[in-house]
Amino acid sequence: MQTIPVSNSTLASNALAVFVQQRYNLGVATNARLLKTGINHSYLITDGADKFVFRVYSLNWRTVTEIKEEIRLLDALKEKSLPISYALPGEDGSYLYALNAPEGLRYGVLFTFAAGGKLLNFPGETHYKVGEAMARMHQTDMELARVHYTPKVLLQDPFRYLNNFLSADTEEMQWMQSTQKVLLDILAKADFTQLRVGPVHMDIWFDNMNITDDGHINIFDFDFCGNGWQCLDIAYYVLQLHSTEKDEAERQAKKEGFLSGYESITKISDEEKRLLPALGVSMYFFYLGVQCQRFDNWSNVFLNEMHLKRFINLLVKKYYDDNVAPLLSVLG
């Protein structure tokens, strides 16, 4: 019988429980439960009352250097006592362990468990705390040996993948291409001296935060961290508020709370504020590219031409029409 190789796999929870128990010297009753598959796979590790999350990176998704740089950033943020989930070393001092999966070498890292739970909607004072935490993250002075989020990465590279799923003759693709030119022009004319550059998370929103009953936040999943204009993180957070808060007055109040929390730590320049809408749409472009790039082992359960058309029309184009188009005379 011919053996067919696999392109990706889901590792058995019981085997990973033994692996983690041995590497991190946990109790013999250590248990592992799959939390979710996706861009990476996450397992909840329990050892009595203690909880952790073991992330298994997908094959060839991140290099060893990139993973180590993510851990280095987390260590720097931990030293600042920021409310984050960070990596833990094993008994031998290693943070990164190779796993010989059926498809090839994958890597696993154990993270602290972010206390609390996910909330889609939360009060303004919590948004203020998120702003504070993000601003403190942005005070970290380091360059990562990871991606630099340039306009090319955000707005041009995604079409390498999007073109495989959306025809050039569709209205949506034609809109994406014409809007790409507008956004590239806006960003090319930015006053770069007023844009702070440093480490960015790129994915801070309700799905990557746990909030405790007493209002403490814990931010996790730095898998997309890299280097870039730090207002990208601000733009993405504001963008997500438009998706989660449908009442305009409440959304505006929470946005102002978030920005006030941020500026209680660090001033946001007028140029950064001016670019937030355009950068938000650029983030939509980027993550559409990720959805298409990861079709084989993540997005295939929902991604098709209809999904892309709805996503573009109901989210990307609407956000652009509401927040960028009215400002073109100023932004241009």
Secondary structure as GFF3:
##gff-version 3
##sequence-region A 1 332
A	DSSP	alpha_helix	13	24	.	.	.	ID=ss1
A	DSSP	beta_strand	31	36	.	.	.	ID=ss2
A	DSSP	beta_strand	40	47	.	.	.	ID=ss3
A	DSSP	beta_strand	50	57	.	.	.	ID=ss4
A	DSSP	alpha_helix	64	79	.	.	.	ID=ss5
A	DSSP	beta_strand	87	88	.	.	.	ID=ss6
A	DSSP	beta_strand	97	101	.	.	.	ID=ss7
A	DSSP	beta_strand	104	112	.	.	.	ID=ss8
A	DSSP	alpha_helix	124	137	.	.	.	ID=ss9
A	DSSP	alpha_helix	151	151	.	.	.	ID=ss10
A	DSSP	pi_helix	152	156	.	.	.	ID=ss11
A	DSSP	alpha_helix	159	162	.	.	.	ID=ss12
A	DSSP	alpha_helix	171	188	.	.	.	ID=ss13
A	DSSP	three_ten_helix	192	194	.	.	.	ID=ss14
A	DSSP	beta_strand	197	200	.	.	.	ID=ss15
A	DSSP	three_ten_helix	206	208	.	.	.	ID=ss16
A	DSSP	beta_strand	209	211	.	.	.	ID=ss17
A	DSSP	beta_strand	217	219	.	.	.	ID=ss18
A	DSSP	beta_strand	226	229	.	.	.	ID=ss19
A	DSSP	alpha_helix	231	244	.	.	.	ID=ss20
A	DSSP	alpha_helix	248	263	.	.	.	ID=ss21
A	DSSP	alpha_helix	270	293	.	.	.	ID=ss22
A	DSSP	three_ten_helix	299	301	.	.	.	ID=ss23
A	DSSP	alpha_helix	305	311	.	.	.	ID=ss24
A	DSSP	pi_helix	312	317	.	.	.	ID=ss25
A	DSSP	alpha_helix	318	323	.	.	.	ID=ss26
A	DSSP	three_ten_helix	325	327	.	.	.	ID=ss27
A	DSSP	alpha_helix	328	331	.	.	.	ID=ss28
###
